[in-house]
């Protein structure tokens, strides 16, 4: 995609960029508007939902308080206290006393207001002393089973306070034939004189009565209400069903996060819900859920408006962008056409300049370049004539190497037949040295051949110095398959002999080493000669501007400077040449070049 864009013409690049800018700006504005509107709606709906939860909180608290107060008055009445303490009391007589005298108004209040639907009072016996139901539920549970239940233990732990819980099939030892789902409340009854436990009471409230009385007009099929008990278990629900057990997005309902009221967006069953929550004083927890899509569906008009604005902007801006891009690219196209004519051989090309903007400056530079190229072409024609003359001389000189090899071969056999083995060795080494130096005209040679060349060169010099010279070459065979610039080590060895060993009266020593380090070849040439000062090193290694080393009368350092120029040409900035020398302490030359395997030097240089 990137390559396709950059290969497009400048005109269509400008149009594409304008299209992208318009689309991005319109989309950003639309997204910002939608996000702000959505945030405002969610904030306001969250406040409304918390108000609904507050109403539910008040209703639930009122229900609990009403029933708890009634049970308190009921359990503290003299009739109930006497009935629980008298083991021989007749149940029929107790029921008669409950509906007579002052107790009649208390019992009538329960039946008239309809705050609960089931009541059972237990004393010392296994069966209840009193039991009443308003929803046809029957079959009071045995007190022995009640005492074995977890609900009874939790009721005892509250030490006389009310314990509320959802009555289910798994935790119902109170009613054998329960007709409707209920919310239960239990409490122990103590003696008003000594505080000893003398009884137990169970109250059941039908869930449908609870919802009709306290949740009316607070929910529908799109709004869900859920009340969890103090253990986090569902107590009752109404409207939209959204609770799912073990749902990770609802895990906070059982954590300390519920100590604070608030709202959050959760995802349940693939649907985003705005969930408001609140914790009651008795640790019940109220959840109120509204689908987020229901709140933001009216915002879809913003999305449609943004899409329409983007489309209109693109349609209306297309003619303008076409005109503007054509106006901007016309001078460039004019310059491009001139360049194509120039490529086809029209060297008199020139572009008319109307303005001084960037394109005008580019055209001015193009005209200057064309004029310079025309001059260079004219000069190159004269140079070509001189080159043809030089080629004729080069053809004549090509026979010289073959003539030299043939003569050296003849001298070798003459020396061999005369028993001059030393002369024979010198001739054959010199012949091999010439062949390696020429290297069939190639600029690069292998490290193996370069190592052989310097070995032959040092052997010949050793014969010349009549064993006054000793040398050592430590270039490992693992470097043999790398290539190196031809004759890049021999000039430094020659320099060590000419400026170092020849000036010593005692025997001289030259040590050549090579190694591979981090993708580079490192060669060192050390000698035990008299050394040089900084000025001498500078004279050898620095190539002065304007000094033609090939024609200069001062040939000092010619070979070294020749190597430096070739290193610069082929390796650019990827090589290092370091001289370490002090008078009286010898000289060490260090050359570091890229490690290039054979058959790849043309690709890398």
Secondary structure, DSSP 8 states (H G I E B T S, - for coil): -HHHHHHS-HHHHHHHHHHHHHHHHHHHHHHHHHHHHHHHHHHHHHHHHHHHHHHHHHHHHHHHHHHHHHHHHHHHSHHHHHHHH-TT--HHHHHHHHTSTHHHHHHHHHHHHT--SEEEEE-SSSS-SEEEESSS-EEE--HHHHHTSHHHHHHHHTTTS-EEEEE-TTS--SEEE--S-EEEEEEEEE-TTT--EEEEEEEEEEHHHHHHHHSTTS-BTTEEEEEE-TTS-EEEEEES----TT-GGGGGGGSGGGGS-EEEEEEETTEEEEEEEEE-TTS-EEEEEEEHHHHHGGGHHHHHHHHHHHHHHHHHHHHHHHHHHHHHHHHHHHHHHHHHHHHTT-TT--------SHHHHHHHHHHHHHHHHHHHHHHHHHHHHHHHHHHHHHHHHTHHHHHHHHHHHHHHHHHHHTT-HHHHHHHHHHHHHHHHHHGGG-SEEEHHHHHHHHHHHHHHHHHHTTT-EEEEEEE-GGGTTEEEETTSSHHHHHHHHHHTGGG-SS-EEEEEEEEEETTEEEEEEEE-S----HHHHHHHH---TT--TTT-S--TTHHHHHHHHHHHHHHTTS-EEEEEE-TTS-EEEEEEEE-EETT-HHHH-
